[in-house]
Amino acid sequence: MIAKSVIVNRSFLALCGAVLMCTAQRVSAQVSEVEPYFAVITQDATPMRCGDMDRFYKVAELDAGRIVKVIGESRAWARAEYPTGMTAFVRADEGSAEGTAVVLTRASKLRAANLAGPSGSWKPLLNERLAEGARLDLIENVTGRDGSVFFRVATPPGANGYVQLSRLRKASEAEINAHLTAGGIAIGASIEAAPTGQATAEETTAAIVDANDDAADSVAEETVETAQASTDTEATDEINEGVAEIDPSAVALEQEPVGHPLMTYDELELAFKDVLAEDIEHAEIEELIAEFNRVLESIDDTEVNSALRDRLERRVSMLSLRADYQGSLRDLGEREAAISADRAELEERITRLRNESEFSFVGRLSASKIYDGRRMPLLFRLESVGESPRTLGYLRPDEDDDLSNKLGLLIGVIGSSSQDATSELLIIEPERVVVIDQPSPIEN
């Protein structure tokens, strides 16, 4: 077991090294664009999340039969356009209410609305900021746990959520036609562009972090250069804007509602090392991936930010590999536990049948590889059911009861038995054979 573990660890480290030498990319589990198609939700209360992992918060619970438009896929997740009726949050310092609308007073990506409320809604809704002056349908004013005020608005085009592929099936032509006839393709929100001549403020950042990191477990000394802001920018949307020179450990990331702030660069690095040092079966890998992704979402994908994003994305790539390995180990453990539980339950049931019924024998009927009617006389083998199956005895063919139809089934036998003088086999003479149950999957 130890040798096997060493081999796995060496292979894993080699694989991680290869990943770190590649250009910065998300792993194969990244959601990729697909030819859009309509899909049907197959289970009630199916979560739609703000990201492609279970750790991301829920933005909706969809009923079975609901149709969504899928525009991207990974191995386990689908990216789908928001269905009608979805909402988002706008911070009060980003917009002002004008009747039944909210007008943005500065460019914003909005916030994907957490079902738990605005204080837990940290994920940017859109990839690109809506321009200052954009108008959104106002639903209501909402106050967070810390007293912050938000506007709940109808979502604009471009809002997407994530649903597990296992809870979707492709819609039929009839279902698609009914959906389109009912107006299901509408996002359900209106948005007006900013007045001509108004432009989004140019976003800048204060730090470029050297991303040349050739080892997974070493943290290189980083140098930081600064970019001068040409216009006023949103302090909460970038990393320490306007600071002349700064060390990576001091980089302060976008401020979040009280209770779940974003981690700083240095805190992410320390957490990364700690998680790598943990036993992989118990490590908080998915949680840390979510924290890295939250930080990445807060940093604009610009040239000046590319080095910092590259470094963070490489960390996510390595963590994702470990998460896949961790998931495999957990799946294996769960299957082994389920098999053990099923076996114990089956053994208990058989013992109860023996004690409470008239059956002389209870077991699974199988074909004999030795007594197959060709080289030796035809006999049917009766096996015990459990962790260590053994032969209970052999049944001779019965002209009145075709035992071949019961092969693989759990049966109870009423009858007598005797030991064959020549072969010393225990021969069961059945008076009646009763099928008790279909075979358990673990016994096949």
Backbone hydrogen bonds, N-H to C=O, Kabsch-Sander energy under -0.5 kcal/mol:
donor,donor_aa,acceptor,acceptor_aa,energy
5,S,1,M,-1.9
6,V,2,I,-2.2
7,I,3,A,-2.2
8,V,4,K,-2.3
9,N,5,S,-2.5
10,R,6,V,-2.6
11,S,7,I,-2.4
12,F,8,V,-2.5
13,L,9,N,-2.5
14,A,10,R,-2.2
15,L,11,S,-2.3
16,C,12,F,-2.6
17,G,13,L,-2.3
18,A,14,A,-1.9
19,V,15,L,-1.9
20,L,16,C,-2.4
21,M,17,G,-1.1
22,C,18,A,-0.7
22,C,19,V,-1.1
30,Q,27,V,-2.7
32,S,73,E,-3.1
34,V,71,I,-1.9
37,Y,70,V,-1.8
39,A,68,V,-2.8
40,V,169,R,-3.5
41,I,66,R,-2.9
42,T,167,R,-2.3
46,T,43,Q,-0.8
46,T,62,L,-2.5
48,M,60,A,-2.8
49,R,47,P,-0.5
49,R,162,Y,-2.9
50,C,57,Y,-2.0
53,M,51,G,-0.7
56,F,53,M,-1.4
59,V,48,M,-3.2
60,A,48,M,-1.4
62,L,46,T,-3.1
65,G,41,I,-3.1
66,R,63,D,-1.9
68,V,39,A,-2.6
70,V,37,Y,-3.2
70,V,68,V,-0.7
71,I,79,R,-3.1
72,G,79,R,-1.4
73,E,32,S,-2.7
74,S,77,W,-2.6
78,A,163,V,-2.8
79,R,72,G,-2.6
80,A,78,A,-0.6
80,A,161,G,-2.8
81,E,69,K,-2.5
82,Y,159,A,-2.5
86,M,83,P,-1.1
88,A,153,V,-2.5
89,F,111,R,-2.5
90,V,151,F,-2.3
92,A,149,V,-2.2
94,E,91,R,-2.2
95,G,91,R,-0.6
95,G,92,A,-0.5
96,S,103,V,-2.2
98,E,101,A,-3.2
101,A,98,E,-1.1
102,V,136,L,-2.8
103,V,96,S,-2.8
104,L,102,V,-0.5
104,L,134,A,-2.6
105,T,94,E,-2.6
106,R,94,E,-1.2
108,S,130,L,-1.6
111,R,89,F,-1.9
112,A,123,K,-3.1
113,A,87,T,-0.8
114,N,112,A,-0.6
115,L,58,K,-2.3
117,G,114,N,-1.9
120,G,117,G,-0.8
121,S,118,P,-1.9
122,W,120,G,-1.1
125,L,109,K,-0.7
125,L,110,L,-1.2
126,L,109,K,-1.7
130,L,108,S,-3.5
133,G,104,L,-2.5
134,A,131,A,-2.0
135,R,192,E,-1.3
136,L,102,V,-2.3
137,D,190,S,-0.7
138,L,100,T,-2.5
139,I,152,R,-3.2
140,E,152,R,-1.3
142,V,150,F,-3.0
144,G,148,S,-3.4
147,G,144,G,-1.7
150,F,142,V,-3.4
151,F,90,V,-3.0
152,R,140,E,-3.3
152,R,150,F,-0.5
153,V,88,A,-2.7
153,V,151,F,-0.6
154,A,137,D,-2.0
155,T,86,M,-1.6
159,A,156,P,-1.0
160,N,125,L,-0.6
161,G,80,A,-2.8
162,Y,49,R,-2.2
163,V,78,A,-2.3
165,L,76,A,-2.5
167,R,164,Q,-1.8
168,L,165,L,-1.9
169,R,40,V,-1.4
171,A,38,F,-2.3
176,I,172,S,-2.4
177,N,173,E,-2.5
178,A,174,A,-2.2
179,H,175,E,-2.1
180,L,176,I,-2.8
181,T,177,N,-2.5
182,A,178,A,-1.7
183,G,180,L,-1.4
184,G,179,H,-2.8
186,A,183,G,-1.5
192,E,135,R,-1.1
198,Q,195,P,-2.0
206,A,239,I,-1.5
208,I,225,E,-0.7
209,V,207,A,-0.5
210,D,208,I,-0.5
210,D,223,T,-0.7
213,D,211,A,-2.0
214,D,212,N,-0.6
218,S,215,A,-0.7
220,A,218,S,-0.6
225,E,208,I,-0.5
227,A,205,T,-0.7
235,A,233,T,-0.7
237,D,234,E,-1.3
238,E,234,E,-0.6
238,E,235,A,-0.5
240,N,238,E,-0.8
240,N,252,A,-1.0
243,V,240,N,-1.3
250,A,247,D,-2.1
251,V,248,P,-1.6
253,L,251,V,-0.5
260,H,257,P,-1.7
262,L,254,E,-0.6
265,Y,251,V,-0.9
268,L,264,T,-2.3
269,E,265,Y,-2.1
270,L,266,D,-2.3
271,A,267,E,-2.4
272,F,268,L,-2.5
273,K,269,E,-2.2
274,D,270,L,-2.3
275,V,271,A,-2.6
276,L,272,F,-2.1
277,A,273,K,-1.5
278,E,274,D,-0.7
278,E,275,V,-0.7
282,H,279,D,-1.7
283,A,279,D,-1.1
285,I,283,A,-1.6
288,L,284,E,-1.5
289,I,285,I,-2.4
290,A,286,E,-2.2
291,E,287,E,-1.7
292,F,288,L,-2.5
293,N,289,I,-2.7
294,R,290,A,-2.2
295,V,291,E,-1.9
296,L,292,F,-2.5
297,E,293,N,-2.4
298,S,294,R,-0.9
298,S,295,V,-0.8
299,I,296,L,-1.2
300,D,298,S,-0.5
302,T,300,D,-1.9
305,N,302,T,-0.6
306,S,302,T,-0.6
306,S,303,E,-0.9
309,R,305,N,-2.5
310,D,306,S,-2.7
311,R,307,A,-2.0
312,L,308,L,-2.2
313,E,309,R,-2.9
314,R,310,D,-2.1
315,R,311,R,-1.6
316,V,312,L,-2.0
317,S,313,E,-2.3
318,M,314,R,-2.2
319,L,315,R,-2.6
320,S,316,V,-2.4
321,L,317,S,-1.7
322,R,318,M,-1.8
323,A,319,L,-2.3
324,D,320,S,-2.3
325,Y,321,L,-2.1
326,Q,322,R,-2.9
327,G,323,A,-2.7
328,S,324,D,-2.1
329,L,325,Y,-2.2
330,R,326,Q,-2.4
331,D,327,G,-2.7
332,L,328,S,-2.3
333,G,329,L,-2.3
334,E,330,R,-2.7
335,R,331,D,-2.5
336,E,332,L,-2.4
337,A,333,G,-2.4
338,A,334,E,-2.6
339,I,335,R,-2.6
340,S,336,E,-2.4
341,A,337,A,-2.4
342,D,338,A,-2.7
343,R,339,I,-2.6
344,A,340,S,-2.4
345,E,341,A,-2.4
346,L,342,D,-2.5
347,E,343,R,-2.9
348,E,344,A,-2.3
349,R,345,E,-2.1
350,I,346,L,-2.4
351,T,347,E,-2.4
352,R,348,E,-2.2
353,L,349,R,-2.2
354,R,350,I,-2.4
355,N,351,T,-2.2
356,E,352,R,-2.5
357,S,353,L,-1.6
360,S,413,V,-3.0
361,F,413,V,-1.7
363,G,411,I,-2.1
364,R,383,E,-2.6
365,L,409,L,-2.1
366,S,381,R,-2.9
368,S,379,L,-0.8
372,D,370,I,-1.5
373,G,376,M,-1.0
379,L,371,Y,-2.2
380,F,395,L,-3.1
381,R,366,S,-2.2
382,L,393,G,-2.6
383,E,364,R,-3.0
383,E,381,R,-0.6
384,S,390,R,-2.7
392,L,382,L,-3.3
393,G,382,L,-1.1
394,Y,426,L,-2.5
395,L,380,F,-3.1
396,R,428,I,-0.8
398,D,401,D,-0.7
401,D,398,D,-0.8
403,L,401,D,-1.2
405,N,402,D,-1.4
406,K,403,L,-2.0
407,L,404,S,-0.9
408,G,365,L,-3.8
409,L,406,K,-2.0
410,L,437,D,-1.8
411,I,363,G,-3.2
411,I,409,L,-0.6
412,G,434,V,-3.0
413,V,361,F,-3.2
414,I,432,R,-2.8
415,G,413,V,-0.6
416,S,429,E,-1.8
418,S,427,I,-2.2
420,D,418,S,-0.5
420,D,425,L,-3.3
424,E,420,D,-2.0
427,I,418,S,-3.1
427,I,425,L,-0.8
428,I,394,Y,-3.4
428,I,426,L,-0.5
429,E,416,S,-3.3
429,E,427,I,-0.5
431,E,414,I,-3.7
432,R,414,I,-1.9
434,V,412,G,-2.9
436,I,410,L,-2.8
436,I,434,V,-0.5
437,D,410,L,-1.3
443,E,440,S,-1.9
444,N,441,P,-1.0
